[in-house]
Amino acid sequence: MKTDVQIEKLLGEILAKHNAKGESLLALIKRERRFIIHADLEGLKSATQEKITLKEEITSLEELRLKLMPYFVKAYGFDSSAIQLNAIIEKVDEPYATQYRKLQKKLRKTFNAIQRVHDGNKILIRRSVAFQEQSFMLLYGLTNNQVRYEKNGHVTHDRKPLIDSVM
């Protein structure tokens, strides 16, 4: 079915841009992993800013996609404006059905990869934080029961602070 405003073409463009942003996000979080491993705080800060920008761009694309849905409802007789891509693929003519199917497959693959890498980054961060906490505990002798809680609730160390210690 052909429509006057070529909503099919617009949706294809939006999906392609969405996929490109997803691939950019995947590359960014792979770079972020190196920043985490090497404790590059400036790199992490920069990556966070880039992620915020990408999130805003992806949100903008999603808003455009949502604005197209009422036109698909009208053109193809869908029951609601909350249409899934699979339903659109079933109703649109070629070459759009094939194009959408390919883009959908790429989007799923990209976002599954993003989830895996992101989960790996979270694990690295948790381990790094745990390592730092253990290091501080060792530095302050907290692992050898050298800490007491007084009746007033204050913490007392059985050895003098590291700052006053002579090595």
Secondary structure, DSSP 4 states (H G I P E B T S, - for coil): ---TT-HHHHHHHHHHHHHHHHHHHHHHHHHHHHHHHTT-HHHHHHHHHHHHHHHHHHHHHHHHHHHHHHHHHHHHT-S-S---HHHHHHHSPTTHHHHHHHHHHHHHHHHHHHHHHHHHHHHHHHHHHHHHHHHHHHHTTGGGT-EEE-TTS-EEESS--GGG---
